[in-house]
Amino acid sequence: MLVLATTSALAAPEAAGDPGTRAPFIREHRCAIAERLDAIHRRGPVDVSRDRFVVVAPRGQTQRYVQCIFQDRDTRMLCEAASGAYGPPGRRRLRLDAAARQALAALGYVQADPAENFARLVELGTPPDMGIAADLMLAALHDAYGARPGTVLDIEAPHGGTPGRGCGAPES
């Protein structure tokens, strides 16, 4: 079952032991992600999902990612948070502890099957508000995967345009 939600899950408490770092982390990276999502939306076509996605991970931590893809004429996105299900076999595979799993659940992510990622649908509205998806992705990176202010992010968005033009935010 996927959860269909808006920004209400972002009001969830921050990860234990690190109060006050979520908002600065989101401010630091929000524009770079929202800008790419906006570029994907503007390029269209809005009736196709293929290659219209963004993947964000802390630099060098490719198993700790959040990815979202446009759906339903860009009125919503399907977002996934890494569970370790698709990582390398053995000891190098990501293993989320209970706190990370609880953090994802607090953000509205569910894992229907242990062999899959955590997932949720995100309503963007009409016209779509890219900040909703950007905030959710960054909250998941912060709360579940330990990203903090100063963390450099790798952002993959094949149709996301030239990064950083309107942000002044760190680029990857």
Phi, psi and omega in degrees: 000130176263145179268131176259114188215168175245206185285357183302327179293339179287347177280357179298152180300153178289167178304138181301143176087356181219054182294143174085004180258344183295309183300314177296323178297314180296315178303321183296326189241351187303312184299317183299323180282312180299323179297317178294317178299318179297319179297319178297315180299313182295327180285334180059196354285138186289350179267007180233139177262333186311127177062017179251070186218170172222140176237131182231133179211150172299139182309131178078005181236063189298340178275351181254070186239161170231136180225144179224143179231138180294145176215167172049056177056036177068021176271348177208167176227145169267120180245142177232144174243136185301137178248346188098351183297333184250014181276182179294152180291157173084208188291340182279350181289140176300132175232113181278135177278175184300322181296320179293318178297318178295322179297317178295319178298320179297334178270004176093007178277141175233151176243102184292333184212135180299344179269011181232169175284168169285144183216158172196154173265141182238122177282126180258341181087181179225113359291159184292138177259102184293337179297331179299311180291319180300314180299317180296314181300315182291323177298320178295317178298320180289304190287322185261329188247003171081013177292142183223169176309137183094345177294129176275135182251143168265129181236120177250123178209092186307328180245028186270007175075190179278120185288150168079007183297320185247014189252311193074012180267160177303141178248161173249000000 
